[in-house]
Amino acid sequence: MSMDHHRIAIIGAGLGGLVLARVLQVNGIEATLFELEPSRQARTQGGMLDIHENNGQRALRAAGLFDEFRALVHEGGEAMRILDGQGAVHREEADSGSFERPEIDRGELRRLLLDSLPESAIQWGRKLVSARPAADRDGTHVLEFADGSSASAGLLVGADGAWSKVRPLLSTAAPEYTGVSFVEFDLFGADAKHPAEAAVVGDGMLFALQGETGILGHRESDGSLHIYLGRRAPEEWLDGIDFDDTAAAKAAMLDVLDGWHEDLRGLVANADTGLTPRRINALPVGLSWQPVPGVTLLGDAAHLMSPFAGEGANLAMYDAAELGAAIAASPNDPDRALREYETAMFARSAEAAADSAQGLEIIFAPDSPRGLVEMFASFDAQAARTRAEDPVRNSALLPDQFRIFRAWIAAASSAIRSSDRAEASQVYFPAWTREAAERRRHSSGSASARTSRAKPAGSSASA
């Protein structure tokens, strides 16, 4: 039986897959996206994303959509608060007003990318079941879909997230549990309906931390509060909670927050939505593979990590832009394009994954929020030294570590929602941050031992 053949097939119409299709289109190269969702309206694409100047914005420039992106940016969302469980404020930052990492609603960004492509570029309702090398042509792959249809691809790109069906063509690696679980929910019309909770979250991001438990929250552009309650827990912890019974799930989460300030507990008690459980999984740090003709991966399919290296979309979009540029530069030699792309991608994703794992350790350390607060104090000291060296030239400058970590803080919550999609990050902790956290962990005694036991055996993603 004959089947449709596609020069380039992209599996997954998340942000990474869409950017790749758009960059290829800008370069006059046709590609087909296969997406499991039945339509572009099938699922709400909520949450705010910080789009970084050094990667996500570069990807949007490569896609020819930067000006349109600027028009959709939400101002004021980079404010940040760090509290402890009793509600004491340990750090508070206003929005800097810069355009280094402007915020945009995920749904608006997705619509921008979708509208930039012809309708014929995306085949909706095509859930990939398996992919295999074609028997008669090297580098060609046969795609089998859940509806019983099949197709072939001269170049296959897996942008299909954590549980990628394309990844097995390249690696036997699979995501493993990091030792941290989250529960996600929303409060709507916060200023009018939930003034106490709106006040505790503030104008941007909230990090309320106590020991190995934390509340991460963000004020959305529509005035709602998007909240995650996270904690170190055994992998089966969520299985013992009936999330179909919202009242019972709330009661279980309030037990976790026993002794916390009532305004923080109110974020759970007064949630307007059900509670959605999410385990945080990761692929092994430094995952790579030998080149395979005609197939590659991007985003979470290639380097799933916990969300604590930065926001979820930037690395996937940057992967996509770099892959698109490599294909355009070697249109008659796709294997060369894949080699060049993968060599660079492996290096940047390995560093990001290591720093992501360390970020998780800092946020959910037994003595949190101490580590977070100490880091910002160090950044303040370095900024003061930088300004003192040259007050005129450096008066408006912050050290690179501060800007990097500021972006990581502002973006981590929205990335959690993306942990099962083809999205990750390219924001890195400096090495001295990892060393400082290691020293704190060794000085924590028995608490450190408890932290180690929370990690799954052999999971380098949370080491």
N, C-alpha and C positions, 0 to 999 in steps of 0.2 A: 504494500500500500504506500502511495506517495505521501510525503509530508511537506509542510511549508519549510522553506529554508530561509534563515536570517543571517545576514553578514555579521551583525553584532546583536546578541541577545543579552539584555540586562534583567536579572531576576530581582525584583523588588523596587517599588516606586516610592521608597522613602526619600529623604532629602538627598542622600548620596547618589542613589540611582537616578533621580531627576536631574541633579547637577551634571552627571556624566552624560546623559542623553542630550542635555542642552549644550554643553561644551562641544560635543561631537557635532551637533547641528550647526553651531556657529562656524565650525570648521568644514562644513559641507559634507559631513559623514552621517549616513542614516543608521539609526539603531532602533531596536524594538524593546520596549519595556513590558515585562510580564508581572502583573500584580495580583496577589491572591484576593484582595478585597473586591467586592462586586462593582464598586463605583467610587468616584472621588468623594462622594458625600457619605460613604458608608460608616465612617468612624470619626468622632470628634478629635481634632488634632490640636489639643490645648497646650497651655504652658508657655512660659516665656523663655527665649533663648538669647544669650549674649553672643554676638557674632564678632569674632576677634579680628583685629586689624591684620594680623600676620598670617592668618590662614582662611577663616571663613569669608572675610571680606575679599581676600584675593581670589577665592573660588568664584564669588559672585561677579567680580570684575571679569574673570575669564569667561563667565557665562553671559557677559554683556548685559547684566541686570543690576549693576550697582546703583545707578540713579533711582531706579524704581524701588530698590531696597531702602535707600535713604528716606524716601517719602513715607515708608511704613514704620519707621523706627518709633519706639515708645520711649519718651524721655522720662527721667526721674526714677527708673527702676533699679539703679545700682546702689541705693542706700543699703546699709547693712547694720545689724545689731547682733551682738553676742551676749547671751544671758546664761545664768546657771538655772538649775531646776527650781530655785526659790524666787526666780524673777529678778535677781540682782543684775544690773547692767554692767558688763565687763568691758564692752567696747561698743561704740556707736559711730557710724560713718555716714555722712550725707553723700548724695550722688555727686560725683566729681564734675559732671557736665561735659566730659570729654567724649570724643567719638571713637576712642580706641576699642571699646567693646559695647556698642549700643545694643539695646534690647529690641526684639521683635517677637510678636506672637507667632508661635510655631505654625499655626493654621494659616496665617497671612503669608508667611514665607513659602509654605507648600503651595498655596494658591498661585503665588507669583511664578513659581517654577512650572506648575501645571499649565498655566495660561501661556507660557512661553513656548510650549510644544504643540505641534498639531495633534488633533484628537487621535489620528491614526497611529501615533507613536506609542500609545499605551493600550495593551490588551488587558482589560479588567476581568476579574473572576477566573484568572488562570493561576491556580495553585500548583506549584511545582512539587511533584512527588519524588522524582529521582532524575538523575542525569548520568549518562554513561558515554564513553568514547564511541564514536561511530566505527563500525567494523571495517568500512571500506575507504575511509579518508582520515589521514593523520591530522590531528588538531581540530577536527569537527566533532561536535557532541550532540547526542540525541537527548531531547528533553521529553519527559513523560509527565502529563498533568492529571490532576484529580478528576477532571471531567472525561477522561479517557482519550483525550487528544494527545498528539505528539508533534514535535517540531525539531528541526536541526539548526545548529548555530556554528558559524565559522569561528566566532570568538564569543566565549561565554563569560559573563561577569556576574559573580555572586554578590549582590548588594542586599541579601535577604536575611540579615540580622543574626542574632545569637545562635539560632538553631538552623543555620544555613543547610540547605540541601545540596549546595554546590561544593561546600568545604570538603566533603569526603573524597572528592576527586584529587585533592591536594594534600590532605592531612587527616590523620586519625584523631586529632585533638578534639575534645568536646568541652563545653563549659562546665566548670565546677563551682560549687557553693563557696562564697567567700567568708561565711561565718556571720554575715549581717543580713537581717531581714527588715523590710519596710512595710508600712501600711499607709495608703494614700487616700486623701479625701479633700473635700472643698467646703468652704463657707461662702455663700453668695451675699452680695449687697452688704459687705462687711461694715462699712461706716454707719449705715442705718440700722441694720439688723443685729450686728455683733460688735458694738463699739469697743468693748473691753478687749476682745480678741484682735480687733483691728489695731488697737493702740499697742498691744504687745508685739505684734508683727512689725509695725512701723511702715515706712513707705516703700521698702524694697525687700531684702532678704532678712530672715530670722534664723539664727542658730542658737537654740536653747539646749544646753548640753549638761549632763550630769552622769559621770561615770561612763558606763557602756551603753547609755541610752541617750537619744537626742530627738528633738523636734526641729525639722528643717521646714521653713515656710517661705512663701513669696507672695507679695501683693501683685495680682495680675492687672493688666491694662483695663479690664472691665470692672475693677473694684472688688473682685472676689479674692479670697485667700486660698492658695493651693498649698496643702500641708502634707508632710510626711512625718510619721513617727517611726524611728529606726532604732534597732538595738542589736547587740550581739546575742545570738540565740542559736540553739541547735537547728539543723536543717528542718526537722520535723515540727518545730514550734508552731508554725502557722497552721499545720494540719489539725491541731487540736482546738481550733477556733472556728465556730460556725459563722462564716462571713455572709451567709444568706440571711442570717438573723442580725440585723444592724444593731439592735439594742444589746444583744449578747456580745457582739464584737466590740461595741463601745465599752461595755463593762470590763471586758478583758484588757483593753488598752488603758482604761483608767486605773486598773490594778497595777499595770506597769508603771504608771505615773503616780503611784501612791506617795504622798508627801510633797509633791510638786506644787507650785503656786497655782491658785485657782484659775487665774487668767490663762495659764498654759494648759491646764486640764480642760478649760472651757473650749479650747480648739477642737478637742475630741468630742466632748459632751454635746456641743452645739453644732456639730457638722451637719450640713444640709444634704449630703450625699451618703451613700453606703461607703463602707471601708473596703478598699481593694488591696489584697496582700501581694507583695512582690519580694521574692528572694533575689538577692544581688549575686549574680554569677559572673565568672570571668574565665577567659581562656588563659593558658599558661603564659607567663611573662616571656617575651622574646620569641613567640611562636614564629616560625618561618618554614619554608618548604622548598624543595628543589623545583626548578621550573618545569611546568607541564605545558606542552604546546596547546594553545587555544583556550586557556581558562585561567582566571584569576579572581581575586576577592577584593572587596573594599569595606571600610567601616567595621561594624561589629562582626560581620562575617569573617573578617580577617584578624581582628584584634579586640574582641570583646573584653572590656575591663570594667571595674567598678567605676561609678561616676565621679570619683574624687580626684581626677586629674584636671577637670574643667568641664565645660558644657559639652553636651552629647553630639551636637551636629557638626562642629567645626572640623574635626579630623575626617569624618566621612565625606564632607563636601570637598575638603582639600585633597583627600585621596582621589575623589572623582575628577577634580580639575586636573590634577597631575597625570592621571591615567589618560584622560581625554587628550591632553597636550602631547603625551608620548605616542598615542595612536596616530594623532594628526601629523606628528613629525616623522613617523615611519609607516606610512599607510600601506606599503607593500611588504613590510616585514613586521607583522604583529608580534612575533616571538621576541624580537629585539625590543619592541615597545614594552612588552610585559616584563622583560628582565630589568630594564632601566627603571620602570615604575616600582617593581617589587623591591629592588635593592634599596631605594630611598625609603619606601614605605616601611620595610622591616626595621630600619634604624630608628625612625621617628616614633613608630608605635611601640617598640621595645622600651624606649625611655619613658614614654607616656604611661605605659602599663605599670612599670616599676614605681613611678611617682604616684599613680593612682592607688596602688596597693598601700603605699606609705600614707597617703592622705586619709585612707580609711582608718589606719592605725591611729592617726592624730585625732581624728574626730571622735572615735570610740575608744579612746584610751581610758584606763581606770580613773585617771585624775582630771579628765576633761571638765571644764573648758580650759584648763591651765595651759596646755600646749599651744592652743590656738592664740590665747592672749599673749603668751610669751613671744610667739612669733611676730605678732604685730608690734610688740614693744621693741623687738630687735629691728624691725623695719623702720620704726620711728627713729631709733638711734642712728641707723645707717643713713637715713634721709637727712638727719641733722648734720652728720659728718660731711655728707656730700655737699650740702649747702654752705657749710663753713669753709670748705676748700675753695669755693669760688661763688660767693653770694650772688653775683650778678648773673653769671652763666647758668648756675644750678638752682636758682631761686624757685623755679616752677617744676623742678625735676624730682621724681621719686626713684629709688633704686629699682632695678629690674625685678628683684625678688618681690618687692611690694606689689608692683603692677601685676606680676604673674599670679601671686597668691590672691590678690584682690579679685582678679577675674575668676579664679578657681572657686572662691567663696560665692561669688554672685551667680555662678552657673551650675553648681553641683546639683541643686534640687531639680531643675528642669531636665537634667541628664538622666536622673533615676527613671523617669517615665520612659526614656528612650532605651533602657537597658535591654529590651527585647527586640529592638529594631537595628537597622544597619547604620548606627551612629555612635561615635565615640569622641575623643578629644585630642588636641595637640597642645595642651598647656602643661608645663612641666614644673615640678618642685625643684629648686636647686639642691645640689647634693648635700650642702651643709644642713638643710632642713631634715633630710633623712637621718643624718648622723645625730642631730639633736634629739630626734624622736627615739632613736635607738638607745641613746644614753638614758632617756627617761624611762624607757621600757625596762632596761636592766636594773634600774633603781627602784622598780615598783614591787619587787619581792614576789610574794604569793599572788598578788593581783596580776602580775605579768604572766604567771603560770596559768591563771584562769584564762587570760587572753589567748595564750597559745593553744589551750585545749579547745577553744571555740573555733579554731581553724580546721578545715577538713584536711586529713592527712594527705600529703603530697600535692597540695594546692599552692603552687607558686604564686598564684594571683593574689593571695592575701598574705604573703610572707613579708 
